[in-house]
Amino acid sequence: MTSRTEAGDVLTELVLAVFRLNGGFLDAADRLAEPAGLTAARWQVLGAVLKEPKSVADIARDMGLARQSVQRLADILAAEGLAAYADNPAHRRAKLLAMTDAGRAAIRDIGTRQHVWANRISEGIEPRALETALDLLRMLTKRVEEGGV
């Protein structure tokens, strides 16, 4: 059996910490989204089409999620009037998910609470330290996506 390197040990601890942090982020996101009638997952999908309509497959790829789960959430958002399907000039069958005015209002509502939350959580942390952490997470994400298991 191959033993881990020192970096491999630290990476393993980082993975465990990220799992715990992810759980905390999802819990906070659910609490932030709930007054707007959303869940963290619905907020995430709706936020993916904030700037421009996208296909379900594109949303899933961008977010690292299964297309089927994004499709289910997109259908719910459309049924609730927070998003709508539109024709996709690039693909006849793959519709684009677009945000509606009601969806934009929900995102604005959540944004107000999220800004307060983000400011409180990041208080006392140097922005450069957060940027360094973000750079590391992006690098690790790329390596994991390229390296598989």
N, C-alpha and C positions, 0 to 999 in steps of 0.2 A: 504494500500500500504506500502510495506517495504521500509524504507529509507536506503540510502547507508551509509556504515561506512566511517570513515576518509580515510582508505586505499582504499576503493571502489571509493571515490571521486578522489583520486590521480591517481588511475589506469585509471579511465575514462579520465582524462586529459592526461595521458601518451598515451592512445590509440589514442586520437585526434592528439597528437604530432607525433606519429608513422605514422599515415595516411599521415600527411603533409610531413614528412621525406621520406616516401615511394614514394610519388609523385615526390619529388625532386630527389631522387635516380634514379627513372625511367627516368626522364627527362635528367639527367646527363648521364645515361647509353645510352640512344638513341643518344645523342650528341657524346659520345665516340665511339659508334659502327658505326655510319653513314659513316665515311670515309672508313670503311672496307666493306661497302655495307650491313651491318646488322642492325637490330633493337635490342632494349634491350631484347625483348622476344626471338628472334632467338639466340642472344648471350648467353642467359641464358640456352637454351636447348643445344646448341653446347658445352657450358662449362660443362654441366652435363656429357658429354661423353669424356671429355678431358683425363682422366686417363684410362678409360676402356669402352668398349661398354656396353650399357644397353638397356633393353627393354623400350618401350614407357611407359608402366605401371610403371616400376621402376622409370623412370625419373619423371613422374607425382607425384608419391608417395613421392619421395625425395624432390620435390620442392613445394608440397602442391597445385598442380594445377590439373585441370580436365584432364583426359586422352585424351579426344577428342581434346582439344586445343593443347596439346603437340603433338598429332598425326598429326594435321594440320601443325604445325611448323616443325616437323621432315620430313614430306613429302616435304615441301618447301626446307629445307636444302638439302635433297637428290637430288631434282630436280636441285638445283643450284650447285651441286657437292661439297658442303661443308661437307656433311656427306653421308654415304651409309648404306644400310641395309645389314646385314650379318645373316647367319643361327645361330640359338640359340640352342645349344646342350641340353638345359634344357627344351625346349618347341618348338615343331614343327611349330606351327603357329605364335608364337610371335617372330618376328625377332628382332635382336639387332641393335641398331643405333650405328654406329662407325664413328669417325671423319676421314676425308680424309686429304691428304697433303694440299689441298686448305683451308680446315677448320682450320688446325693448323696454316697456314700462316695468316689467318684472325684473329685468337685469338692472335697471336704474335703481329700483327699490333695494335689491340685494347689494348693489355697489355702495350705497350709502353706509350700510352696516359693515361691509367688508373693508372699507377704507378705515373706519374707526378700529376694527379688529386688527388689521395689518399694522397700523401705527402703534397700537398697544403692544402687540407681540414683538415688533422689531425695536421697540424703545430701548435705547442704551446699546444697541448693536451698531457698530460702524457699517455704513453702507458698503465699504470696500470688503469687509469680511463676508457679507452676504453675497457680493459679486463673486468672490473667490469660491464660496460654496456652490454657487450656481454654475460656475465654470466647471468645477469638478463633477457635479451631477450630470451636466451635459456630456462631458467626456466619457463618464462611466456608462451613460445611456447609450451612447454611440458604440462603445466597445461591446456592451452586452448585445445590442441589436445586430452587430456584425459578427460576433463570436458564437452566438447560440449557446447550446448546452453541450 
